[in-house]
C-alpha cells in the first residue's frame, strides 16, 4: 500500500500545491491513511487536478476510492512544464537538511537543484524553488524518511528516492540536474560522513 501511495504522490509533485503535497506525505509517513485519502481527494478536487488511468490504478492499489464522487468530475490530467537546473549556491537550509539526513542509516547522497516552471509559476501554484533530492539505500522506507526530512526547509522542497528505483520524470530530472551537497563515503557509516 505505501509503495503505491509514494508513487502516486511523486506523480503529483509539481501539480499539487507544494504545501498540500507535504501534508499528504506527512500523513503517509505517519500511516494516517484515512486522513491521507480524505485530504488527497479534496486536494485534487479543490485544485482541479486530473488523474491519469495509471494514477487512478495507484489509488485502487493503495486501497483508496478511485471511484469517489469527490473526484468524478476532474479535468483531464495535465503536467506543467517543469525543468530543473543545478543549484550550487550554498544556503542556510543545506546544513540542517544534511544533518537530519545523515541520521538515516540508509542515506547515500543528497543533491540540490532549482525547479523552474514555464509560464506564470505563481498562477500554477508551483513557483520556482530549491529542491533537495535525498537518495537512500535500495530497500529503505522512503515514506518515513520523506515525512521526517521535509519540515523546516523554509521554501525549499525535498524528494526522497531509493537507489535503483524507476523514477517519475519530476524526481528523475531533479536528481540528474542536482549538485551534490553531501555523499556518504562509506554507506555503512550512519554517524559519519
N, C-alpha and C positions, 0 to 999 in steps of 0.2 A: 504494500500500500504506500509507504513513504516514497519508494522509488518513483512510482507513477506521479505522485504529487510534486516531488523535486523536479522532475522533468517538465510537468505542466507549468510550474511557477517559473522555471527557467525560460520556457517559451513565452511567457508573459512579460519578461523583463524588457523594458523599453516601450511596452504597450500600456500596461497598467501604470498609474502614478507610482513613483518610487516609494512614497510613504505607505501606500496601500500594500504594495508588494512586500515591504519589510515587515509589516504587521502580519501578513499571511504566513511569511516564512517563520516568524516568531511563534505563531500558533502551531505550525508544523513541528518546529523544534521541541515545543512543549507537549506534543502529541495531543493537542486540543482539536481533534478532528471535526467535532460538531461546530465549534466556533469558526474553524477554518472554512468549512463548507458554506455556512451561512454568510460569512463575510465575503468569500470569493464570489458567490453567486450575485450578491448585491453589488459588489465592486464591478463585476462585469456588466451588470445591467445599468448601474449609475453612470458608468463611463462609456457605455455603448461599445464594448469591445467584443467583437465576434470571435468565435472559436472555429478552428478547422475541424474536420471529421476526426483527424488523429488526436486533437486536443480533447474532443468530446469522448473519444475512446479512453483517453487517460483518466478523465473524470470517472467513467464507468469502472475502469480497472482499479481505481482507488476506492471504489465503493460509494462514490458521491452521485448525486442525482443529475445526470446529464440531461434528463428529460424534464427538469424542473420548469414550471411555468414562469419562474423569475427570469430565465434566460431564453425563453421560447422565441422572443422577437428580436434577438440580437442581429445587427447588420452582418454582412459577410466579413470574414476575418481579413484584416489588413495589417501590414507591418510597416512601421515608419522607416524612412531611410536613415539608418544609423551607421556611422563609421567610427572607428577607433584610431587614435594616433598615439604614439609614445608620449608618456608624461614623465619627464625626467626631473622636473622641479621638485626638490625636497620641500615638504611642508610639515606642519605640526601634527598632522594625522598619521604620518608614516610610522613614527616610533611607537605610539600606543597600539596601533594595529599589529605591528610586527611583534611587540612584546606579548600581546594577547595570543597571537597565532603561534608563537614559539612555545606556549604551554601545551599545545596539541602535539601529542606524540607522533601523530600521523603527518605532521607538516612536512612538506617537501620544498615549496617555493612560494614566494609572494611576488606578483608583478603589478605594475601600476600603468594604467592607460587613461586617455581622455576620451570620453564619449562625446561625439559631435552629431547633432541631429540636423538634418536638412530642413529647409524652410524656416518656419517660426516655431522653435522648440518650446517656447513658453505656452503657446496655444495647444501644443500636443501633450503638455504635461510632462515632457521628458527633456528638461533643459540639459545643456552641455554640463557634464560633471566628471570628476575623477572617479574611476572605477578600479578597485583593487581586485585581483583575482588570486585566490589562495588555493594552491594545489596541495591535496592530501594524498596519502597512500591509497592504493587501489581499492581496498575494502573499507575505507573509513566511513564514519557516519556523517555524511555531508549535511544533512538537515540540522543536526545538533550543532555542528560547527558553524553553519550559516547563522543560526539563531544567536550563538554566543558572540560572534565577531561583528555583526552588523551595527550594533549600537555604539554610540559615542563617536561616530566618524564625522560629525557635522554634516556638510552637504555631500561628502563622498559616499560611494556605494561599495558594497563588497559582493563578489560572486565566489562561491566555494565549489571547487571541482575535485574529482578524484582522478588519479593517474590512470590512463588507459580508457577513459570514458569517451564515448562518441557524443560530442557536444553540439547543442544548437548553435546557429550562427552567431548570436549575440555573445555568448560566453567564449566560443572559439576565437572570434575576431578580437575580443578584449584581451584574451590570453596572448594571441600571436602578436598584437601590437604593443603589448606591455613591456615596460622596462623592469628589469629585475630589481626589486627593493631588498629582498632577502632570499637566500638559498641555504638550506641546511647542508653543510658539508658532509655530515655523517647522518644518514636517515635514522640510525639507531640512537642518536643523541638527542633526546627530547628536552634536555635542560640547556644545552649549549647552542652554539650556532653563531 
